[in-house]
Amino acid sequence: MTLKRLLLIAWIFFSLFSAAAQKGKPISTRDSLDGAFDLSDYVIDANGFIPVPYIITEPALGGFGGVIAPVFIKRRPPYIDSVKGERVVTPVAPDISGGVAAYTLNNTWLAAAFRRGTLVKSRIKYTIGGAYANVNMSFFRTFPEVGEKEFKFNFRTIPVILQTTKRLGLSHWYAGMKYLFLKTQVNYEGTLPSFVSQKEMNGINSQLGAVIELDNRDNIFTPDRGMKLHFDGSRSDNIFGSDFEFWRLNYYMYWYKPISDKLIGGLRIDGQQVFGDAPFYLLPYIDMRGIPALRYQGNADILTELETRWDFVERWSVVIFGGTGKAFNEWRDFGSSKWVTSYGAGFRYLLARKFKLRAGIDLARGPDTWAYYIVFGTHWLK
């Protein structure tokens, strides 16, 4: 689970439940338009501190686990942005600070702290987070004589993430920098497999990069239209104190478009690539519903997903989705690499109409297994 996903989940749960603790201010859970169950007013009036619950359903982490995230949110009013005499009212995302504690059935656990905020006058968004994690996860490799084999590892790791982006004029474009520090101790019982070097068993990854992003989606929770286009490139180098030297590229696009009044189509294209001496646990992998994390790895990966949402009644929707991707080591191997596909369906309920926030459950089938996912907003979140 990424830090961005934890931040979004924390914001949603905090907003939905914290207002319930406000004394002397009853708030209706019925929408004023249709009388249906709706938590928009809780989101609008949320104020305070509350522990946030969430369920982990990632197959690679045992398929079930729990998260508790004590968070505090500070709502920020819109501001008037001005460039060369042109004035635009600009919404500001809330500042979020808090912690995360998680545990799963395969004895993975983590403790983390984070903050995401905005420097309004400078038009800068920033994210900072740090954690200590004890992760049990399997990696898979295919060998000519024995076929595919599973290798079980334990990781004890300390990640620190910093990212800042600045709005470019009055456009929807942002540009900035990102930094990742990752100290990792790897444990493995038995003789090390051939794809792991002794150097990778205890090392530091220090990575600095640049980010450019376009985001004109109509909302961040459950978009109906618009696009998010992202590209970042990072360098891990001993100049920054890293034990590894490699480049990492990451690019993706999420595009949403109404097909009719009740049908919304979505397209995702996502890819990553590393060049150089990247540790095996940081190699790109296919990240889709129904496919366990890190199950299919290579020096590069590329995937695409399609998703359609049918709002068949006022509050309820059905979602169908499917995708395919490849993980490979060199682009010359792309044609001979295996396509990996997944598909599934789910439902959504319009939980907070004023924020266009839909929540539900997806059931997905990959090449090897079924998996389920609790979804708040969009599943496409990076």
N, C-alpha and C positions, 0 to 999 in steps of 0.2 A: 504494500500500500504506500503510495507516494505521500510526501508532505503536503502537496496541494490538495489531495483528496481528503486527508485528515483535517486540513484547515476548513474545507468546504463543509464536511460532515459536522465538525465542531460548531461552525457558524449556524448551520441549519438547526441542530438540536438545541443549541443555546437559545436561539431566537424563538423556537417553538415552545420551549418549556419555562424559560426564566421569568416571563411575565406572570406566570401563574403564582409566583411567590410575592408579587406586589400586593401589599395590603391596602384595603380600602378602595381598590379600583377594579371592580368586576369587569371582565372582558368577555364578550360573547364569542362562542366557537361556531356560530352560524353566520353564513355569508348574508350580507344585506340584500343581495340580488336574488339568489335562488333559495335561500334558507338551508342550504346544504352545509355539512360539516366543513369548516374552513378555519385555518389558523393564521390568516393574514394579520389580524389584529395583534396576535401574540408576537409576530415578527416585528411589526411596526413599533409596539410599545415595550419590546424586550429591554430589560435593564438589570444588570447585576451579575452575579456569579453563580454557576451551577455545574455539577459534574455531568458530563455528556456520555451516554452509553452508545455503543455501536457493536455490531456483530461482524466478525471476520469470516468470510466464506471462501477464501483463496485455497484451492486444492493443494498447492505446493506447501502450505503451512498447516496441513492436517484437516482442512475442510471446515473447521469451526473454531471460533475463538471469540474473545471479548475484548473490547476497548473501553476504557473510561478516560475521559478527557476534561479535566477541570479547566474552564476557559472564562475569560472576561472579554466582553465586546464593548467598544465605544463607537456609537453611531456618529457619522460625520455628515454635516449638511452639505448640499450642493454648493458649488462656488461659481463665480463668474470669471471665466478665463478670457484673457484678452491678448491678442497678438496683432500688432500693426493696426490698431483701431478696431479690429473685429472682435466682438464680444459674444461668448457662447456660455450658456449655463451647463456646467459639467457635474454629473453625479460623482460622489466619492465613496469608494468601498469602505466598509467599517474597519476600524483597527481591531485586530484580534490578538490576544495574548493568552497563553495557557500552557498546559502540559498534557501528556499522553502516557497512559500505561496500558499495555496490551499483553495478552497471554493466549496461546492456541493449544489445540490438542496434541501437537507434536512437540510440546515443551519449548516452543519459541516464545520469547518475551522481550519487551523493550520498555524503556522509560525515556521520554523526550520532553523538550520544552521548545516553544516557538513564539514568534511574533510576526505579524504581517500588518503593514501600515502604509500610510501615504504622507509624504511631505507636500502639502497642498500648494504652497507658494512656489515650490521648485518643480511641481508636476512630476514628482518621482514616487514610484511605488517600490517598496522594499519588502523582502522576506528574509528572515533569519531563523535558523533552527538548529538544534543539536540533540543528540540522543546517545544512549548506550543500549545496544541490542545483543541478544543471544539468540541466534537464528539457526534452526536445524532445517536443512534443505537438501534435496537430491539433485544431482546433475546426471545427464545421460550422454553417452557417447556410443557410436556405432563402429564396430570393428569387423574387418573382412571375414574372419573365421567364426567368431562367436555371435555376431550380430549386435543388437543393442544391449548395453549394460548400464545398470544404475549404480551410482556412487553417492554415498551419504556423507555429508559434511556438517560440521558445526562451525559457525562463525561467531566470534565475539568482536564487535565492531563499534567504533565511535565515529559517527558521521557529523559534520558541521556544514551547513549550507548557508550561503549568502547570495542574494540576488537583488540588483537594483535596475530598474528601467525608467526611462524618462520619455514623456510624451513629446512627439515631434510636432511642434506647432499646434494647430487645432485639429490635426488629422487623427485617424484611428491607429496610427503607427507608433510603436514604442521601440526604443533601443537602449541597450545597457550592458552590464557586465554580470557574470556569475562566478562563484568560487565554491569548490567542494574540497573539503578535507576529510579523508577517510582513513582511519587507523584500524587495521583488521588482523586478527589472529585466527588462523584456520586450523581446525582439528580434524584429523582423519585416522580411523583405526585401521591398521594394516599398512601394506606397502603402498606408497603414493602411486596413483595412476599416471600414465605417461603424459597426460595433458596438463599435469600440475608440476611446477618446479618448486624446489625448496625455498626459493626467494619469495614465492607467493604465499608461503605459510605464515609469514609475519612481516607485514610491510605497511608503508604509508603511501597513500595516493593523495597528491596535492594538485588540484586542477583549476586553472583559470581560463575563462572563456568570455565570448561576446554573444549577445542576444539581440535579435531583431524580431519584431512581432507585429502583426496586424490583427485587430479584433474589432469587428463591427457587428457582432451578433446582437440580436435584439434583447437578449438577457443571458446571464451566465448560468442559470439553473437548467431550464428546459427550452433551448432556443427553438424558434419556429422559422427563422430566416437569418441569413448572414454567414460570415466566415471568420474562422480563426486560422491564421497562417503563421507558423513559427519556424524559426531557424536559429540554431546555436552551434557554435564550434568552440571546443575547449582543448587546451594543451596541458598534459601532465608532464612535469619536467623536474629534474633535480635542482634546477634554479629556484623552484618554489618549495623545495624540501621533499620532493617525491622520490620514492624508490623505483618508480616506473616512468618510462618515457613513451608517450603515445599521444596521438590526436584522436579526438572523438567528435563526430558530426551527428546532429540530431535534427530532424525536420519532420513536420507533420502539418496536415490541413484537415480541419473540420468544416464542412459546408452543409448548410441547411436551407431548404427551399420548399415552400408550400406547393403541393401538387394539385390540391383542390381545397375547398373550405375545411374539410375534415382530415385530409391526408398531408402529412409532413414527411418529406424525404431527407435523408442524411447520407453524406459520403465522408468517409475517413480514409486518408492516405498517410502512412506513417513509415518512417525509415530511420535507421541508424547505421553508423559504420565507424570502426576504429582502424587506425593505422599505427603499427608499432607494437610495443611490448606491453599490451594491456593484460592485467591479471584475468584468469579465467572467469571469475565471478562478476566481472564488469563487462563481459562481452555482450553485444546486443542479442536480444531474444524476441521471439514472437509473442506479443502481448495482446491476446484476444480472449473474449469470453469463451469458456469451455476448454481452454488450454492452460495447464498449470504454468505459473511463472518459471522461467529459465528452463523449460522443458526442451525447447528447440533453440539452439544457440549457434552463432557463427561470428565471424568478424564483421558481418553485415547482415541486415535483415530489411525486408520491405513487405508491407502488408496493405490490404485495403478491405474496408468493411462498408456494407450498405445497411441502412436501417430505415424502416418505415413505421410511422406512428399513425394509427387510425383513431381519431377522437369520435367514437361511435355514439356516445351520449355526452351530455354536458360536462360531466366530471371524469368519466372513465375512458381509458384508451387501451388499445392493444398494440403491442410492439412486436415486429418480426425483424430479424437481423441475420446476417450471414457474412462471412468473410473468408479470405484466403491469404496466405503469406508464405514467404520462404526465408530461411536462414542459411547463409552460405559463407564461405571463407574468402572467395575471390569472385569478382564479377564474371570472369570467364567460366565459373562453375554454375552460373545462374541457371542455364538451360538444363543441366543435369540434376539440379537440386530438387528435393521433394517439395511439392505443394502441400501445405497443411491447411485444412479447412475447418471451420466451425459454423454452427448455425443455432438458432433458437428463437424463443418467443417469450413474451412477458406481458405484464399489465402495468398501467400507471393510474394513479388517482391524483386529481388536481388538489393538492393539499393546501396550497396558499395561492389563491387566484390573483391577488394583487402583485405577486412576485413571479407568477407563471411557474411555480414550483410544483413539479409532479414527482411522485414517489411510488415505488412498486418493487416487484421481484422479477428477475429474469431467470429462465432455465435454459442452459446452453449445452450443446453436445459437441465435443471435440473428437479427434481421432481415437482417443482411448477412454474417455470418461464423460459422464454427465457432471455438471456443476450448476450451482445456483448462486445468485448475486442479489443482494439488497441494494437498490439503486435510489439515490436521492438526486434529483435533477438529471443530468446526463451522465452516462457511463463513460463517455469520451472526455476524460479529464487528465491532463498532464501538467 
